[in-house]
Structure formats: structure tokens, C-alpha cells
Amino acid sequence: MRVDVAFIGTGLVLLIAGVLFGGWIGAGSHYQFADAHAHLNLLGFVIPAIYGLIYRSYAELAGSRLRWPHYLAHFAGVLIFVPGLVVVTLTGSPFVLIPGAILVLMALLIFGYIFYRAAK
């Protein structure tokens, strides 16, 4: 599978989850989870769609050996970070959120490295 398709396809799955989560928030007046909903849609779909479009636009990026570690770090981070926001909302403890945030940041740094290395 191509990495651009993987990013956009996985992002679409998380967008569906985000829309369903938003529906649950609205239907049940659980507005305290709006931050988690927004982050699920942005980190789960918007950012991966951008990554996927960039990988699609620049073939030399898609050939990087770091493309799949980038993919795994990003989505593992999102799947830890967003529930971590729910935990913070319910308990005030950022214990779950922090590792997810670190993984998302690591994914961004990996992508930056891939991009700037290919630009040379």
C-alpha cells in the first residue's frame, strides 16, 4: 500500500469516528469533550490528509524509509492523545495525554526530516 493512501484512508476512518463522537457530544450535551472532538478531527483527519497529499505530490518523499515509522508514530500518538484529553477532562490528570503528545510531535519531526532531507 502507498503511504499517501494509508494516511488519507486512516484519516477518513478517524473522521467518521470524530463525526460520530461529535454527534454523541451534541445529543447528550457532553460539551466538556469538545476539545477531544476537535483534536480527533484535526489530528485524526486534517493533518494526515495534508501528509498524504504532500507524500502524493512529492514522489521522493514517499520513497523514504521513514515514511512508515512516520505513519505509525502519528496514528499511535493520535490514538493515545485524544483519549488522554478525555482523561484530562474527567480527572485533571495528563498522564495518558503526554505520551500521545510526544508521539505526535515525534511524527512531525520525522516528517520534517523526510521533507528537508528530500529538498536538498
Helices and strands as residue ranges (DSSP letters): H 3-28, G 31-33, H 34-41, I 42-46, H 47-57, H 59-62, H 67-91, H 97-119
